[in-house]
Amino acid sequence: MALDRQGVDDIVSSAASLRRFLHGLPGVDQVGAQERAARLATRSIKKSAKAEAIDLAISMVDLTTLEGADTPGKVRAMCAKAAHPDPSDPSVPRVAVVCVYSDLVAEAVRALRGTGVGVASVATAFPAGRAPLDAKLADTRRAVEDGATEIDMVIDRGAFLAGDHRKVFDEIVATKQACGDAHLKVILETGELVTYDNVRRASWLAMLAGADFIKTSTGKVAPAATLPVTLVMLEAVRDFRAQTGRQVGVKPAGGIRTTKDAIKYLVLVNETAGPDWLTPEWFRLGASSVLNDLLMQRRKLTTGVYGGPDYQTLD
């Protein structure tokens, strides 16, 4: 059933109606989701298609550093790699964005000026999300003022698991307003949501609240991104567009380490949501460690020589 603006407004008009809608969503067939994801992961692709897939995956990477020991110098080095992943080969595409803590956004913006690479910031008390709303919004506004083009916020999983969907909804709405023109990526932290049904509900909750992207994980909690969880989220964005006409992106993050892993996700996107999502505008890989392997596999395909990890920068 199609949902127009009035239909969405009716759903979110009260805590009771929002809860009723979310718990009225069809349940996820756990075995079915796992089997379908496993089956799609066995798909093989030809050499020419693999070359295209590698370049596409590189262009979808959110190159990230989120450590307490991050320094301006580390961020500048990462930005140089984001803009020119392989300095010896200018045909390698740039990555989508660089993602840093909010206090390093200005440094990243300066380093990336004129490159076409965006800057994302994990505002809103990343990774736990346990902070007063006014502190989360202040962090978001600062990052946007410093030039962030995307904000990755974390939901309050405690509130969600306690059934306080309205609190989570209101925080997403407020953060979206604080973003201004910047895109909002909402991190569900699926490893703490326990069930696929909760992943589906959290996906719809985030989209109803205005998320531009839904993201699996912070990368700080295990398990992080998995193919079955991403399948459930891709089904959610597909169904959401079919019912509302609005397209929302998906970003699996954490645990994606090899070219083979990245290609499995691209196959999953194509077969679940469809080719409309196979662009950096609508699908991202939150996996900095995968970039080096993508570059090594790309060089092997183009030159026949496998350079090995010693020929790549450390992230």
Residue pairs with C-beta under 8 A, 6 or more apart in sequence:
1 243
2 243
2 244
3 11
3 243
3 244
4 244
8 208
8 244
10 17
11 17
11 18
11 21
11 208
12 18
12 169
12 208
12 209
14 166
15 164
15 165
15 166
18 165
18 166
18 169
18 205
18 208
19 163
19 165
19 166
21 204
22 165
22 201
22 204
22 205
23 201
25 197
25 200
25 201
25 204
27 197
28 195
28 196
28 197
28 199
28 200
28 232
30 195
30 196
33 196
33 228
33 231
33 232
34 228
36 231
37 226
37 227
37 228
37 230
37 231
37 268
38 227
40 227
40 264
40 267
40 268
40 271
41 227
41 264
41 267
41 268
43 264
43 267
45 53
45 263
45 267
47 301
50 263
50 301
51 298
51 301
51 302
53 262
53 263
53 266
54 259
54 262
54 263
54 294
54 297
54 298
54 301
55 92
55 93
55 298
56 266
56 278
57 259
57 262
57 263
57 266
57 285
57 290
57 294
58 85
58 92
58 93
58 95
58 291
58 294
58 295
58 298
59 93
59 94
59 95
59 96
59 280
60 95
60 96
60 280
60 283
60 284
60 285
61 95
61 96
61 284
61 285
61 287
61 288
61 290
61 291
61 294
62 95
62 96
62 97
62 98
62 99
62 120
62 251
62 253
62 284
62 285
62 286
62 287
62 288
63 78
63 81
63 82
63 95
63 97
63 98
63 99
63 288
63 291
63 315
64 98
64 99
64 100
64 219
64 286
64 288
65 74
65 75
65 78
65 99
65 100
65 288
65 315
66 99
66 100
66 101
66 122
66 126
66 127
66 219
66 220
70 100
70 101
70 104
72 104
72 107
75 98
75 100
75 104
75 107
75 108
75 111
76 107
76 111
77 313
78 98
78 315
79 98
79 108
79 111
79 112
79 115
79 117
80 111
81 291
81 313
81 315
82 94
82 95
82 97
82 98
82 112
82 115
82 117
83 94
83 112
83 115
83 116
83 117
84 90
84 92
84 94
85 92
85 93
85 94
85 95
85 291
85 295
86 92
86 295
86 298
86 299
89 299
89 302
92 295
92 298
94 115
94 116
94 117
95 117
95 291
96 117
96 118
96 280
96 284
97 117
97 118
97 119
97 120
97 149
97 150
97 284
98 108
98 112
98 117
98 118
98 119
98 120
99 119
99 120
99 121
99 122
99 150
99 152
99 286
100 107
100 108
100 119
100 120
100 121
100 122
101 121
101 122
101 126
102 121
102 122
102 123
102 139
102 140
102 142
102 143
102 146
102 148
105 119
105 121
105 142
105 143
105 146
105 147
105 148
106 146
106 147
108 119
108 147
109 119
109 146
109 147
109 148
112 118
112 119
118 149
118 150
119 147
119 148
119 149
119 150
120 148
120 149
120 150
120 151
120 152
120 185
121 143
121 148
121 150
121 151
121 152
122 151
122 152
122 153
122 154
122 218
123 136
123 139
123 140
123 142
123 143
123 148
123 151
123 152
123 153
123 175
124 131
124 136
124 139
124 140
124 151
124 153
124 154
124 171
124 175
125 131
125 135
125 136
125 139
125 154
126 152
126 153
126 154
126 187
126 218
127 154
127 189
127 218
127 219
127 220
127 221
128 154
129 136
129 153
129 154
129 155
129 156
129 157
129 189
130 156
130 158
133 171
133 174
136 153
136 171
136 175
137 174
137 175
137 178
140 151
140 153
140 175
140 178
140 179
141 178
143 151
143 182
144 151
144 178
144 179
144 180
144 181
144 182
148 182
149 182
149 183
150 182
150 183
150 184
150 185
151 175
151 179
151 182
151 183
151 184
151 185
152 185
152 187
152 215
153 172
153 175
153 184
153 185
153 186
153 187
154 187
154 189
154 218
155 168
155 171
155 172
155 186
155 187
155 188
155 189
155 202
155 206
156 167
156 168
156 171
157 189
157 192
157 193
159 165
159 167
159 168
160 168
160 193
160 198
160 202
160 205
161 192
161 193
161 194
161 198
165 201
165 205
168 202
168 205
168 209
169 205
169 208
169 209
170 209
172 184
172 186
172 205
172 206
172 209
172 210
172 211
173 209
173 210
175 184
176 184
176 209
176 210
176 211
183 212
183 213
184 210
184 211
184 212
184 213
185 211
185 212
185 213
185 214
185 215
185 249
185 251
186 206
186 209
186 211
186 213
186 214
186 215
187 215
187 216
187 217
187 218
187 253
188 199
188 202
188 203
188 206
188 214
188 215
188 216
188 217
188 233
189 216
189 217
189 218
189 221
190 199
190 202
190 216
190 217
190 223
190 225
190 226
190 229
190 233
191 217
191 221
191 222
191 223
191 224
192 221
193 199
193 202
196 228
196 229
196 232
199 229
199 232
199 233
200 232
200 235
200 236
203 214
203 232
203 233
203 236
203 237
203 240
204 236
204 240
206 214
207 214
207 236
207 237
207 240
207 246
207 248
211 248
212 248
212 249
213 248
213 249
213 250
213 251
213 284
214 233
214 236
214 237
214 248
214 249
214 250
214 251
215 250
215 251
215 252
215 253
215 284
215 286
216 224
216 225
216 226
216 229
216 230
216 233
216 251
216 252
216 253
216 254
216 286
217 224
217 225
217 252
217 253
217 254
217 286
218 224
218 253
218 254
219 253
219 254
219 255
219 286
220 254
223 255
224 253
224 254
224 255
225 252
225 253
225 254
225 255
225 256
225 286
225 287
226 255
227 264
227 265
227 268
229 252
230 250
230 252
230 265
230 268
231 268
231 272
233 250
234 250
234 268
234 269
234 272
234 273
234 277
235 272
235 273
237 247
237 248
237 249
237 250
237 273
237 277
238 272
238 273
238 274
240 246
240 248
241 247
241 248
247 276
247 277
247 282
249 277
249 281
249 282
249 283
249 284
250 269
250 273
250 277
250 282
250 283
250 284
251 283
251 284
251 285
251 286
252 265
252 285
252 286
252 287
253 285
253 286
253 287
254 286
254 287
255 261
255 287
256 262
256 265
256 285
256 286
256 287
256 289
256 290
257 287
257 289
257 290
257 293
258 290
258 293
259 290
259 293
259 294
259 296
259 297
261 287
261 290
262 285
262 287
262 290
262 294
265 283
265 285
266 278
269 277
269 278
269 283
270 278
276 282
277 283
288 315
289 315
291 315
292 309
292 312
292 313
292 315
295 312
296 306
296 307
296 308
296 309
296 311
296 312
299 305
299 306
299 307
300 306
300 307
